[in-house]
Amino acid sequence: MAGEGRGIVLSRREVAFGLAALPLLGCAPVGPDSNVPFIPANAAASLKRDDPKRLVELVTLDPAIKLDMRYATANNFTGRVLYDEARAFLAAPAAQAVARASKAAQADGLGLTIYDAYRPWRITKKLWDATPVGPKKEYVANPKNGSKHNRGCAVDLTLHDLRTGALVEMPSEFDDFSEKAHRDYMGASPAAIANRARLASYLEAVGFVGLSNEWWHFDFKGWEAFPVMDIPFHAIQ
């Protein structure tokens, strides 16, 4: 089980979020509310290649897209490894839109670095169950409804310099839960504010809308038409 080698040493973030005992294994959860369209893991094959709801791996559309999949590492707000593979998928139309945004960024000497994309529903449920009631709960989607990440219609990302490969300056780190992460925060450096605006311009031009309190998070317009999915990465066709 992930994290077993850490013994009883817990990070401050694990304690603050109540995630120290986050279960990564066990009985499979059932699913969202019955009125929410849902594709469970055992129905992965139901999505054919011409189905717009099918999940597409971003790097197959544009190999220039870089991955920094934080939930496949312990370098995230939980301090735990939640994904067993560092891969990024989105529903086909959203994936194609990100590929177009990537090309636009490249024309300016910049590239896209992906932090998170499609997230299996069971991961959202584990996060929700482990996060105590309070202000932090607003940062975790309610599994009863499923999240836009579960639909393959949300992406978390930043920009990197194509020449050096280094991430550009932004107003905060990824998964920062302070006002610095808010899209209207103006206390950052002029360079960080400009980079935040550049990222938004690339994504908004291809049909995404930014989340107000997370500069890195963008939702694909029309996400309501896509089902919640609990397909593990290895089962994606």
PLY file of the C-alpha trace (Angstrom):
ply
format ascii 1.0
element vertex 237
property float x
property float y
property float z
element edge 236
property int vertex1
property int vertex2
end_header
0.00 0.00 0.00
1.32 3.45 -0.89
2.84 5.31 2.02
3.37 2.28 4.28
7.12 2.91 4.42
6.57 6.33 6.00
5.67 4.87 9.40
3.95 7.33 11.71
5.60 10.45 10.30
2.82 12.61 8.85
3.10 15.86 6.93
1.34 18.99 8.18
-0.83 18.92 5.06
-1.93 15.33 5.76
-2.95 16.31 9.27
-4.65 19.54 8.15
-6.69 17.79 5.49
-7.41 14.67 7.55
-5.77 12.54 4.85
-3.25 10.64 6.95
-5.42 7.52 6.88
-6.57 7.89 3.28
-7.31 4.35 2.02
-5.87 3.59 -1.39
-7.09 0.01 -1.58
-10.19 -1.89 -0.49
-13.69 -2.53 -1.74
-14.59 -0.71 -4.93
-17.04 2.16 -4.40
-20.47 1.95 -6.00
-20.78 5.16 -7.98
-22.40 8.62 -7.99
-26.12 9.25 -7.51
-28.35 7.16 -9.78
-29.43 10.20 -11.82
-25.81 10.93 -12.86
-24.71 9.28 -16.14
-21.94 6.91 -15.14
-19.49 4.56 -16.84
-17.97 2.13 -14.31
-14.62 0.44 -14.74
-16.12 -2.77 -16.10
-17.79 -0.85 -18.95
-14.60 0.70 -20.33
-14.98 -1.16 -23.61
-18.37 0.48 -24.21
-16.64 3.62 -25.51
-15.80 3.09 -29.17
-13.08 4.99 -30.99
-15.59 7.26 -32.74
-17.45 8.10 -29.51
-16.78 11.74 -28.46
-16.94 10.64 -24.83
-13.93 8.33 -25.20
-10.78 9.28 -23.35
-7.74 10.30 -25.41
-4.17 10.47 -24.12
-2.91 14.02 -24.55
0.67 13.20 -25.53
-0.58 11.11 -28.46
-2.08 14.29 -29.95
0.96 16.48 -29.30
4.19 14.95 -27.96
5.37 18.46 -27.05
2.94 18.45 -24.12
4.86 17.77 -20.91
3.50 15.88 -17.91
4.01 16.62 -14.23
1.21 14.40 -12.93
1.21 15.35 -9.27
-1.29 12.71 -8.14
0.97 9.98 -9.50
3.54 11.17 -6.94
3.45 12.24 -3.31
4.05 15.85 -4.43
0.42 16.94 -4.02
-1.74 18.31 -1.22
-2.49 14.84 0.18
1.13 13.76 0.42
0.05 10.40 -1.04
0.35 8.64 -4.40
-3.20 8.37 -5.81
-2.60 7.34 -9.44
-0.72 4.20 -10.40
0.39 5.72 -13.71
1.61 9.18 -14.69
-0.65 9.63 -17.72
-3.06 12.38 -18.83
-6.36 11.76 -20.62
-9.34 13.92 -21.58
-12.60 13.31 -23.42
-11.87 13.48 -27.15
-13.15 17.03 -27.90
-11.44 18.45 -24.81
-8.20 16.62 -25.64
-8.22 17.98 -29.18
-8.83 21.48 -27.82
-5.84 21.20 -25.47
-3.71 20.09 -28.42
-4.73 23.26 -30.28
-3.89 25.36 -27.22
-0.50 23.65 -27.11
0.22 24.66 -30.70
-0.75 28.26 -29.96
1.54 28.35 -26.93
4.42 26.90 -28.96
4.11 29.77 -31.41
5.00 32.05 -28.47
7.92 29.90 -27.33
5.92 28.25 -24.55
4.66 24.75 -23.85
1.92 23.19 -21.74
2.75 21.17 -18.64
-0.14 19.06 -17.35
-0.67 18.57 -13.61
-3.95 16.62 -13.80
-6.65 15.76 -16.30
-9.15 12.86 -16.25
-9.52 11.47 -12.72
-11.27 8.15 -12.02
-14.36 8.62 -9.85
-13.10 6.39 -7.05
-10.19 8.77 -6.42
-12.62 11.68 -6.02
-14.63 9.61 -3.53
-11.57 8.75 -1.46
-10.56 12.41 -1.34
-14.07 13.51 -0.35
-14.42 10.87 2.38
-11.05 11.76 3.87
-11.44 15.57 3.87
-13.08 16.90 7.07
-16.03 19.27 6.97
-14.76 22.83 6.75
-13.38 25.35 4.25
-11.04 22.78 2.66
-14.06 20.70 1.59
-14.85 23.25 -1.14
-11.70 22.18 -2.98
-12.87 18.56 -3.31
-15.76 17.60 -5.62
-18.76 15.80 -4.12
-18.70 12.23 -5.50
-22.51 12.15 -5.46
-22.43 14.44 -8.49
-19.01 13.54 -9.83
-16.51 16.15 -10.94
-15.55 17.62 -14.29
-12.25 15.78 -13.90
-14.27 12.54 -13.66
-15.89 13.44 -16.98
-12.59 14.01 -18.74
-13.54 17.67 -19.12
-11.20 19.45 -16.70
-7.47 20.02 -16.92
-4.94 21.43 -14.46
-1.87 22.84 -16.13
0.80 25.52 -16.39
3.33 26.80 -18.91
6.99 26.03 -19.48
9.68 27.72 -21.52
10.29 25.67 -24.67
13.96 26.68 -24.81
14.90 25.75 -21.24
12.07 23.42 -20.23
11.67 25.36 -16.98
8.23 26.22 -15.64
7.38 29.88 -15.96
6.62 32.01 -12.91
3.00 31.92 -11.72
1.31 33.68 -8.77
1.37 30.49 -6.67
2.30 26.84 -6.70
-0.14 24.18 -7.91
-2.74 23.16 -5.28
-2.18 26.32 -3.29
-5.26 26.99 -1.16
-4.58 30.66 -0.48
-5.77 33.82 -2.19
-2.60 33.72 -4.31
-4.22 30.97 -6.37
-7.27 33.10 -7.18
-7.55 34.23 -10.76
-8.06 37.86 -9.75
-5.15 38.01 -7.29
-2.98 40.99 -8.22
-0.32 40.80 -5.52
2.05 38.69 -7.61
4.88 39.93 -9.78
4.06 41.46 -13.18
5.69 38.44 -14.86
3.53 35.96 -12.94
0.36 37.91 -13.68
1.25 38.07 -17.37
1.95 34.32 -17.50
-1.36 33.55 -15.79
-3.12 35.66 -18.41
-1.25 33.92 -21.25
-2.28 30.50 -19.99
-5.91 31.60 -19.73
-5.85 33.08 -23.23
-4.65 29.81 -24.79
-7.30 27.74 -23.02
-10.19 30.18 -23.39
-9.55 30.44 -27.13
-10.28 26.72 -27.55
-13.39 26.45 -25.39
-12.30 26.22 -21.75
-13.37 28.35 -18.78
-11.05 28.99 -15.83
-11.99 28.27 -12.22
-12.03 31.47 -10.18
-9.97 30.26 -7.22
-7.44 28.04 -9.07
-5.43 29.71 -11.84
-4.31 26.26 -13.12
-7.81 24.72 -13.47
-9.90 24.94 -16.65
-13.27 23.32 -17.48
-14.31 22.41 -21.01
-17.57 24.05 -22.14
-20.34 21.49 -22.57
-18.99 19.20 -19.85
-22.58 18.50 -18.77
-23.04 16.22 -21.78
-20.26 13.86 -20.63
-20.69 11.01 -18.15
-18.82 10.49 -14.92
-16.29 7.68 -15.45
-14.45 5.33 -13.12
-12.20 3.75 -15.77
-8.65 3.11 -14.51
-5.86 4.39 -16.73
-4.69 0.91 -17.73
-8.17 0.04 -19.05
-8.53 3.06 -21.33
-8.73 1.84 -24.91
0 1
1 2
2 3
3 4
4 5
5 6
6 7
7 8
8 9
9 10
10 11
11 12
12 13
13 14
14 15
15 16
16 17
17 18
18 19
19 20
20 21
21 22
22 23
23 24
24 25
25 26
26 27
27 28
28 29
29 30
30 31
31 32
32 33
33 34
34 35
35 36
36 37
37 38
38 39
39 40
40 41
41 42
42 43
43 44
44 45
45 46
46 47
47 48
48 49
49 50
50 51
51 52
52 53
53 54
54 55
55 56
56 57
57 58
58 59
59 60
60 61
61 62
62 63
63 64
64 65
65 66
66 67
67 68
68 69
69 70
70 71
71 72
72 73
73 74
74 75
75 76
76 77
77 78
78 79
79 80
80 81
81 82
82 83
83 84
84 85
85 86
86 87
87 88
88 89
89 90
90 91
91 92
92 93
93 94
94 95
95 96
96 97
97 98
98 99
99 100
100 101
101 102
102 103
103 104
104 105
105 106
106 107
107 108
108 109
109 110
110 111
111 112
112 113
113 114
114 115
115 116
116 117
117 118
118 119
119 120
120 121
121 122
122 123
123 124
124 125
125 126
126 127
127 128
128 129
129 130
130 131
131 132
132 133
133 134
134 135
135 136
136 137
137 138
138 139
139 140
140 141
141 142
142 143
143 144
144 145
145 146
146 147
147 148
148 149
149 150
150 151
151 152
152 153
153 154
154 155
155 156
156 157
157 158
158 159
159 160
160 161
161 162
162 163
163 164
164 165
165 166
166 167
167 168
168 169
169 170
170 171
171 172
172 173
173 174
174 175
175 176
176 177
177 178
178 179
179 180
180 181
181 182
182 183
183 184
184 185
185 186
186 187
187 188
188 189
189 190
190 191
191 192
192 193
193 194
194 195
195 196
196 197
197 198
198 199
199 200
200 201
201 202
202 203
203 204
204 205
205 206
206 207
207 208
208 209
209 210
210 211
211 212
212 213
213 214
214 215
215 216
216 217
217 218
218 219
219 220
220 221
221 222
222 223
223 224
224 225
225 226
226 227
227 228
228 229
229 230
230 231
231 232
232 233
233 234
234 235
235 236
